[in-house]
């Protein structure tokens, strides 16, 4: 029965909760803008890695390269969309 218990998923879930609390600490403790952005960026990147590896099973198939290329492409499209939105809506270009 012990081999059926998803230990890695439980650890990943608890890790995700800890990272979420760490990100919320930026608001709770009213840290400076620079420190807050660093904390949010680091926790977001770690959270994304945990989600991809544990819950989306990105490393468990034989076509790992295809999955990583698609993930990086989607990340690039997201960055272009965010920067384009900022250019058009915030910075007035």
N, C-alpha and C positions, 0 to 999 in steps of 0.2 A: 504494500500500500504506500510505502514511503516514496517509491519511484514514480507514483502517479501525482504526488503533490508538486505543484509548479513553484518550486523554491525561488528560481531566478525571477519569475514574474512578481512574486511577492516582494522580493528585495528591490526590484525595479520600481514597483508601485510606491514603496516606502521612500525610496530615493527621490522619486518624483515629488512626493509630498514635502520632503525636506527642502528640495530645490525651490518649490513654490513658496514655502515659508521664508526661505532666504531672500527670494525676490520681493515678497511682501514686506520684509524688514526695511527695505528702502523707504517705503511710505511710513511705516510705524515709527522709525527712528529719525525721520526727517533729515537724511544725510544730504551732503552737497550734491550738486548736479553731476560733477565729474565722477565722484565715487559711486553715485547711484547708477549712472549709465554703465560703468565698468561692472558693477555687481549684476545688473540686469543682462548685460551682454554675455557675461561668463555663464550665468545660470541658464540663460536661454540656449546657448550652444551645448552645454552639458545635457540639458533636458531633451533637446532634439536628438542628440546621440543616443540617449537612453531609450527614447521612443522608437527610433529607427532600429536599433539593435535588438531590443527585447520584445517589443510589442508588434513591430511590423516585420520581424524576422528577416531583416535585410541580408544577414550573413549566412543564412541556412540553406541556400539553394546553390545549384551548380553554375548559374548564370550571374554570379556576383558582379562582374564587370558591367554587364548591361544594366543592372539595377542601379549601380553607383553612377553610371553615366546619365541615366534618366533622372536620378535624384539631383545631381549637380546641374543638369539642364533646367530642371524645375526651379532650383534655387536661383540660377542666373536669371530666369524669366521673372521671378519674384522681385529680385533686386532691380531689374530694369523697370518693372512696373512701379515699384515704390519711388525710384528716382524720377521717373517720368511724371508721376502724380505730383511729387513735390515741386518739380520744375513748373508744371502747368498751374497748380492750384495755390501754392504758397509763394513761390518766388516770381511768378508772373511772366514766365517766358512763353 
